[in-house]
Amino acid sequence: MTDFSALSEEIKRLIKSAGPMPVWRYMELCLNHPDYGYYVSRDPLGREGDFTTSPEISQMFGELLGLWSASVWTAAGEPSTLRLVEIGPGRGTMMADALRALRVLPPLYQALSVHLVEINPVLREKQKATLAGIRNVHWHTDFAEVPDGPAVILANEYFDVLPIHQAVKRETGWHERVVEISGSGALVFGVAPDPIPRFDVLLPPLVRMAPVGAVFEWRPDAEMMRIAARVRDQGGAALIIDYGHVRSDVGDTFQAIARHSFADPLQSPGRADLTAHVDFQALARAAEDVGARTHGPVTQGEFLKRLGIETRAVSLMAKATPQVSEDISGALKRLTGEGRGAMGSMFKVLGVSDPAITSLVALSDDARHAAEGQPA
Ligand SMILES: C[S@@+](CC[C@H](N)C(=O)[O-])C[C@H]1O[C@@H](n2cnc3c(N)ncnc32)[C@H](O)[C@@H]1O
């Protein structure tokens, strides 16, 4: 049994020796510490776990992403080898559903080599079980290990677990938010004493005008740039799906999720999932900065409807028992609907492609305008 209180002690030891720790470093240790990190030690998914993702809600999600991948293969000129890559593949459910849908296209199915980028050994075993019997599947701990060639790269709920920085606006400027130790020995939030030099000039105009007390979050651009540079140079496209906002803005979205409820992010390091919303404007800018083309973002509800999820639901329901039919209808509402518990407008979808691919299915500009009409 992993001793997570050891991580709390380790974090306090580091703070005592090196001073308050940026939120970014705290999040990284909680998620990826080699012995006690949340994503190094467990399967967090499903009813018995901490959260449920779209592929675990319904097979329709992965099937439609499979068909979307086929449309990229066509747009890329039907290359004889296509790398189908998933970063952060959870239990392998989405890939299994995508591959089942792709079996109806033998020329593409024969051209596929499947690559799963996963750091979690527990989930890697589950992926192996889910994908047992499928040929040409390879695992990697780093995206850079995926062999060259045109690729479709899928990432659902991956970017939200990448660590964020936070800065708090004070009269004196923007100060990095840190984790420190209170007088009673607990982990608490604080701010670095000195402002971040020349930080204002890096900020989007909307954020520069924020009032004192506002919190701004950002992630390093490196991961998006690596993915974008890959499709720019080798062809194909990436699809990023996550919860977040279409415009960069202020707001504290750093949160812990355990047992399907929000928890205090400082309470039990390594025991809860730590996440923050994804800034899709920043992701798109990072991809465009390296010369890739971006498509969208659109809302998940719009994206799935454009791919035909309603028709797929009707055809599955036609063959189902009344109970299963009700489950399919519930899944459809959850994946595409709005409001509490629904993912249709909270989740966004961004395409990033080789600049030679001028449009991607279901991610056209009119859909982008629909997404911009949604609250950020
Ligand atoms: C929130 S889960 C989403 C799982 C899956 N995509 C789904 O939708 O069910 C995040 C996934 O990313 C993996 N992960 C976290 N950090 C990672 C990293 N640095 N590199 C690769 N995978 C990572 C986790 O182990 C897990 O598979």
PDBQT file of the ligand as one rigid body, heavy atoms in Angstrom, charges set to zero:
ROOT
HETATM    1  C1  LIG A 401      -7.577  12.174 -16.870  1.00  0.00    +0.000 C 
HETATM    2  S1  LIG A 401      -6.862  10.697 -17.494  1.00  0.00    +0.000 S 
HETATM    3  C2  LIG A 401      -7.671  10.574 -19.070  1.00  0.00    +0.000 C 
HETATM    4  C3  LIG A 401      -7.644   9.168 -19.603  1.00  0.00    +0.000 C 
HETATM    5  C4  LIG A 401      -8.305   8.941 -20.982  1.00  0.00    +0.000 C 
HETATM    6  N1  LIG A 401      -7.782   9.821 -21.997  1.00  0.00    +0.000 N 
HETATM    7  C5  LIG A 401      -9.792   9.021 -20.902  1.00  0.00    +0.000 C 
HETATM    8  O1  LIG A 401     -10.356   9.977 -21.463  1.00  0.00    +0.000 OA
HETATM    9  O2  LIG A 401     -10.406   8.148 -20.270  1.00  0.00    +0.000 OA
HETATM   10  C6  LIG A 401      -5.220  11.233 -17.901  1.00  0.00    +0.000 C 
HETATM   11  C7  LIG A 401      -4.376  10.199 -18.599  1.00  0.00    +0.000 C 
HETATM   12  O3  LIG A 401      -3.099  10.771 -18.886  1.00  0.00    +0.000 OA
HETATM   13  C8  LIG A 401      -2.073   9.917 -18.364  1.00  0.00    +0.000 C 
HETATM   14  N2  LIG A 401      -0.929  10.791 -18.069  1.00  0.00    +0.000 N 
HETATM   15  C9  LIG A 401      -0.807  11.680 -17.062  1.00  0.00    +0.000 A 
HETATM   16  N3  LIG A 401       0.364  12.340 -17.172  1.00  0.00    +0.000 NA
HETATM   17  C10 LIG A 401       0.962  11.866 -18.291  1.00  0.00    +0.000 A 
HETATM   18  C11 LIG A 401       2.197  12.152 -18.952  1.00  0.00    +0.000 A 
HETATM   19  N4  LIG A 401       3.041  13.068 -18.473  1.00  0.00    +0.000 N 
HETATM   20  N5  LIG A 401       2.482  11.481 -20.095  1.00  0.00    +0.000 NA
HETATM   21  C12 LIG A 401       1.631  10.547 -20.594  1.00  0.00    +0.000 A 
HETATM   22  N6  LIG A 401       0.450  10.232 -19.998  1.00  0.00    +0.000 NA
HETATM   23  C13 LIG A 401       0.130  10.874 -18.865  1.00  0.00    +0.000 A 
HETATM   24  C14 LIG A 401      -2.726   9.258 -17.195  1.00  0.00    +0.000 C 
HETATM   25  O4  LIG A 401      -2.071   8.131 -16.691  1.00  0.00    +0.000 OA
HETATM   26  C15 LIG A 401      -4.086   8.933 -17.812  1.00  0.00    +0.000 C 
HETATM   27  O5  LIG A 401      -4.003   7.844 -18.695  1.00  0.00    +0.000 OA
ENDROOT
TORSDOF 0
